[in-house]
Amino acid sequence: MAKPSSKAAAKPIFVLNGPNLNLLGQREPEIYGSTTLADIEKLVKARAKTLGLTVDCRQSNHEGELVDWIQEARGSAAGLILNAGAYSHTSIAIHDALATLDIPVVEVHISNVYKRESFRHHSTISSVATGVICGLGTIGYELALEAVKSKI
């Protein structure tokens, strides 16, 4: 993998999680498992450290706050990992904010959205993401970190 530039390495990777992901470990464990968002953040921080990266993990149930953070990433982040939750399927605002970025963006979904309800089969944000990881569980976040590192 390519070494990140010193400028990129100095900036964190933003890891943004959308609505209801604060309920991981409680919400639909048959789909999402028992891992909590705090558990995921610990895994991501540990993996980032081994890759020589830093992360800034955030979660919001509010679309506008996610848009604000994506806009903040324009100058403050080396890359972005986004699990927009249900907003993945509906948010033109998040799509438009992501389209302004010139950093790697990886869309992550814990579950395989293509094995679920048909309305989850389309993502409004995939077309502006560098890549998409879905259906691999929480390891998807760690794989997303590796992907971002390879692109910075």
C-alpha positions in Angstrom: 0.0 0.0 0.0 1.1 3.5 -0.7 2.4 5.6 2.2 0.1 8.5 3.1 1.6 11.9 2.5 2.7 13.7 5.7 -0.1 16.3 5.0 -2.7 13.5 4.8 -1.3 11.6 7.7 -1.7 14.6 9.9 -5.4 14.8 9.3 -7.8 12.2 10.8 -10.1 9.9 9.0 -13.7 10.9 9.8 -15.9 7.9 10.8 -19.5 9.1 10.6 -22.5 7.0 11.7 -26.1 8.0 11.0 -29.5 7.4 12.6 -30.1 4.5 15.0 -26.5 3.3 14.9 -26.3 4.5 18.5 -28.6 1.6 19.3 -26.3 -1.1 17.9 -26.2 -4.1 20.3 -29.8 -3.5 21.2 -31.6 -2.9 17.9 -32.4 -5.9 15.8 -29.5 -8.1 17.0 -30.5 -10.8 14.5 -29.4 -8.4 11.8 -26.8 -6.2 13.4 -25.4 -8.5 16.1 -24.5 -7.6 19.7 -21.6 -5.3 19.0 -22.2 -1.8 20.2 -21.2 1.5 18.5 -18.7 2.0 21.3 -17.2 -1.4 20.5 -16.9 -0.5 16.9 -15.2 2.8 17.7 -12.6 0.9 19.9 -11.9 -1.5 17.0 -11.6 1.3 14.5 -9.3 3.3 16.7 -7.0 0.3 17.4 -6.9 -0.6 13.6 -6.2 3.0 12.7 -3.3 3.0 15.1 -1.7 -0.1 13.5 -2.1 1.7 10.1 -0.5 4.9 11.3 -3.8 6.8 11.1 -6.0 8.6 13.5 -9.8 8.7 13.4 -12.5 11.0 14.6 -15.7 9.0 15.3 -19.1 10.7 15.4 -22.7 9.6 15.4 -25.9 11.6 14.8 -29.5 10.9 14.2 -29.9 14.2 12.4 -29.3 14.6 8.7 -28.2 18.2 8.9 -25.5 17.5 11.5 -24.1 14.7 9.2 -24.1 17.2 6.4 -22.2 19.7 8.6 -19.6 17.1 9.5 -19.2 16.1 5.8 -18.6 19.7 4.9 -16.1 20.0 7.8 -14.2 17.0 6.4 -13.4 19.1 3.3 -10.6 20.8 5.1 -10.1 18.7 8.2 -10.0 15.1 7.2 -7.8 12.9 5.1 -10.7 10.6 4.3 -14.2 9.7 5.3 -16.0 6.5 6.3 -19.7 6.8 6.3 -22.5 4.5 7.5 -25.4 6.9 6.8 -27.9 4.3 8.0 -31.4 4.9 6.5 -30.2 8.2 5.0 -28.1 6.2 2.5 -31.4 5.4 0.7 -33.1 8.8 0.9 -30.7 11.7 1.4 -30.0 14.0 -1.5 -28.5 16.5 1.0 -25.8 13.9 2.1 -25.2 13.0 -1.5 -24.6 16.6 -2.5 -22.3 17.2 0.5 -20.2 14.1 -0.4 -20.0 15.3 -4.0 -18.0 18.3 -2.8 -15.2 16.2 -1.3 -11.9 15.5 -2.9 -10.9 12.9 -0.3 -11.6 9.1 -0.3 -15.1 8.2 0.8 -16.1 4.7 1.8 -19.8 3.9 2.4 -20.2 1.1 4.9 -23.2 -1.0 5.8 -23.0 -3.7 8.5 -25.8 -5.8 7.0 -26.1 -6.9 3.4 -28.7 -4.4 2.2 -29.4 -6.5 -0.9 -30.8 -9.3 1.3 -33.2 -6.9 3.0 -36.3 -4.9 2.0 -36.3 -3.6 -1.6 -36.2 0.0 -0.5 -32.7 -0.6 0.9 -31.4 -1.9 -2.5 -30.7 1.6 -3.7 -28.2 4.1 -2.2 -28.3 7.8 -3.1 -24.7 8.2 -1.8 -22.9 5.2 -3.5 -22.5 7.2 -6.8 -20.3 9.8 -4.9 -18.4 7.3 -2.8 -15.0 5.9 -3.7 -16.2 2.5 -2.7 -18.9 0.6 -0.8 -18.6 -2.2 1.8 -21.7 -4.0 2.9 -22.8 -7.2 4.5 -19.5 -8.1 6.2 -20.5 -7.0 9.7 -18.5 -4.6 11.8 -15.2 -5.7 10.1 -16.4 -3.5 7.3 -15.2 -0.5 9.2 -11.7 -1.9 9.5 -11.7 -2.8 5.8 -12.8 0.8 5.0 -9.8 2.1 6.9 -7.5 0.0 4.8 -9.2 1.2 1.7 -9.0 4.9 2.7 -5.3 4.5 3.5 -4.6 3.0 0.1 -6.2 6.1 -1.5 -4.5 8.8 0.4 
